[in-house]
Amino acid sequence: MAEDSALLLAQRETWQKMPAEEQRELLELAHGKGLEVCFLTAVFAAACAYGLKLPWILIGLALLLPVLYQVVVTRIWHEVKPQLIARYLVASKTAAKYAEFLHAPEREVKLIFRGEARHGINDFHHNPNDEFATEYAQEAMNKGEKAKDAWISLFPQSLIIFSENTGGAKLEFAGSLINNLSITLESPESLDAKKSSKVLVIESRSNSGERTKWVISSRQQSALIACERKFRFFVQRELAKQAGKTTTPPRPEVSHPLFAANRLGANLGIGSNH
């Protein structure tokens, strides 16, 4: 019972962390299948009513279609939803394992979503007002690696990107939010306007000065926006914690019990010579 409760809780939390687009697509899939089944049933019933000269079939069809629609939608929902949750749950566990392996301070995934990760576009930030801005962007895409399907997972103090391969998961990038890492939300219309209206640009710099850049695109635009917003929140919170540690005055030392008793006695007039 305890294991079932823990599994149900994990599934509920995973569903809440999923992007709104994933949930909306699942709902649209269920409604689409319901409409498809109802349409085919209506065509078949109409053909039977016409061929057999039985008009009462159409009356029964009018009563059946609403119930049939609800049954199909509910069935598709309950069949596909667990599969989608299981995929996100496995991805969350994988991200947590990477966070543990990399000794991340906090290992609970706060946001995870699917996208395409492209590495090595160094001229992405070229001035868009430049006369050759489009040419620079196209050249940068040609130089960079091809985009690969990846999972982007955000933790309170770190960001981890990993891809799925036939041999298992592969870590693509890991960085600390408070250590030379920046995440910006941009709209590269000149790169691929049909595919995505916004992308996340992730830049990090090592202690030796080496730069790493990733561009993340996704159909789930709300996830991109949420990732950038949560990143700024976590960074601001961590900086506030560090500032609080430096400005907090030292706590007064606890007095020795005997010394405290003497002071208390002196304050109350105990032990005075009157």
SVG drawing of the C-alpha trace seen along z (x, -y; Angstrom):
<svg xmlns="http://www.w3.org/2000/svg" viewBox="-38 -49 80 53">
<polyline fill="none" stroke="black" stroke-width="0.4" points="0.0,0.0 2.8,-2.4 4.5,-1.7 1.3,-2.3 0.7,-5.6 4.3,-6.7 3.9,-5.8 0.6,-7.6 2.2,-10.7 5.1,-10.5 2.8,-10.3 0.7,-13.2 3.8,-15.4 5.2,-14.4 1.9,-15.4 2.0,-18.8 5.6,-19.4 4.7,-18.5 4.4,-21.5 0.9,-22.7 1.4,-21.9 1.9,-18.2 -1.3,-18.1 -3.2,-20.0 -1.9,-17.8 -3.1,-14.7 -6.5,-16.2 -6.7,-17.1 -5.7,-13.6 -8.4,-12.1 -11.1,-14.5 -9.8,-13.9 -10.1,-10.1 -13.6,-10.5 -14.7,-12.6 -13.1,-10.2 -14.9,-7.2 -18.2,-9.0 -17.9,-10.2 -17.1,-6.7 -20.0,-5.3 -22.3,-7.9 -21.4,-7.1 -21.8,-3.4 -25.1,-3.8 -26.4,-6.2 -25.5,-3.8 -27.2,-0.9 -30.4,-3.1 -30.5,-4.0 -29.7,-0.6 -32.1,1.3 -34.8,-1.3 -34.7,-1.5 -34.9,-5.2 -35.1,-4.3 -31.3,-3.5 -30.7,-7.3 -32.7,-7.9 -30.6,-5.3 -27.5,-6.9 -28.5,-10.3 -28.8,-8.8 -25.6,-6.7 -23.1,-9.2 -22.8,-11.4 -22.2,-8.3 -19.8,-6.8 -17.9,-10.1 -17.4,-10.2 -16.4,-6.5 -13.7,-6.9 -12.3,-10.1 -12.1,-8.6 -10.5,-5.4 -7.8,-7.2 -7.1,-9.5 -6.6,-6.7 -4.5,-4.7 -2.1,-7.4 -1.8,-9.5 0.0,-6.8 2.4,-6.3 3.2,-10.0 3.6,-10.2 5.9,-7.2 8.1,-8.7 8.5,-12.0 8.9,-10.1 11.8,-8.0 13.4,-11.2 13.1,-12.9 14.7,-10.0 17.5,-10.0 18.1,-13.7 18.2,-13.2 20.8,-10.4 22.9,-12.8 22.5,-15.4 23.6,-12.9 26.6,-11.8 27.7,-15.4 27.2,-16.1 24.6,-18.8 23.5,-20.4 19.8,-19.9 18.6,-17.0 14.8,-17.5 13.8,-18.4 11.8,-21.6 11.2,-21.7 11.7,-19.2 10.7,-19.2 11.6,-17.9 13.3,-19.9 16.0,-20.1 19.5,-21.0 22.0,-22.6 25.6,-23.0 28.2,-25.4 26.3,-28.3 28.8,-31.0 27.5,-33.8 23.9,-33.6 24.1,-36.9 25.3,-38.8 23.7,-42.3 20.3,-41.8 20.5,-45.3 23.6,-44.4 23.2,-44.3 24.4,-40.6 22.5,-39.4 20.7,-36.7 23.9,-35.5 25.7,-35.4 22.9,-33.4 22.8,-30.9 26.6,-30.5 26.5,-29.8 23.9,-27.1 26.0,-25.5 29.0,-25.4 27.1,-24.2 26.2,-20.6 22.8,-19.3 20.1,-19.6 19.4,-16.5 16.4,-15.5 17.1,-16.1 15.6,-16.5 16.2,-19.8 16.0,-19.6 16.2,-22.5 17.2,-22.1 17.4,-24.9 21.1,-25.2 22.0,-23.4 20.9,-22.7 21.3,-19.3 20.7,-18.4 20.8,-14.8 19.8,-13.0 18.3,-9.6 20.2,-7.0 19.9,-3.3 22.4,-2.6 20.7,-4.7 20.8,-8.3 23.8,-10.5 24.8,-13.6 25.2,-16.6 25.6,-19.5 25.7,-20.3 26.2,-23.6 25.7,-25.5 23.2,-28.3 25.4,-30.6 28.8,-29.8 29.2,-31.7 26.0,-30.4 23.4,-32.5 20.0,-31.6 18.2,-34.1 15.0,-33.8 15.3,-35.0 13.3,-35.1 15.6,-34.1 13.2,-34.8 16.0,-34.6 17.0,-31.0 13.8,-28.9 10.7,-31.0 8.4,-28.1 9.7,-25.7 9.8,-27.8 9.2,-31.4 11.4,-31.4 14.6,-29.6 16.7,-29.4 20.3,-30.4 22.5,-28.8 26.0,-30.1 28.6,-29.0 32.2,-29.8 34.7,-27.6 37.4,-28.8 39.9,-28.6 37.8,-30.9 36.4,-28.3 32.9,-29.1 30.1,-26.7 26.9,-27.6 23.7,-25.7 20.5,-26.7 17.3,-25.0 14.2,-25.0 10.9,-23.3 7.3,-23.0 6.5,-23.6 6.9,-27.4 5.5,-27.7 8.3,-25.4 10.9,-27.7 9.4,-30.7 9.0,-28.9 12.6,-27.7 14.0,-31.2 11.8,-32.6 12.6,-29.9 16.3,-30.3 16.2,-34.0 14.3,-33.3 16.7,-30.6 19.7,-32.8 18.1,-35.8 17.2,-33.6 20.8,-32.2 22.3,-35.6 20.0,-36.8 21.0,-33.9 24.7,-34.7 24.1,-38.4 22.2,-37.4 25.1,-35.3 27.6,-38.1 25.4,-40.8 24.0,-38.8 25.6,-40.0 27.3,-37.4 25.2,-35.9 26.1,-36.8 27.9,-34.1 26.0,-32.3 27.1,-33.3 28.4,-30.8 25.5,-29.7 27.3,-30.9 28.2,-34.2 24.6,-34.6 23.3,-33.9 25.5,-36.5 24.4,-39.1 20.7,-38.2 21.2,-38.3 22.9,-41.7 20.0,-43.0 17.4,-41.9 19.4,-43.1 20.1,-39.7 23.2,-39.4 23.5,-43.2 24.6,-44.5 21.7,-46.5"/>
</svg>
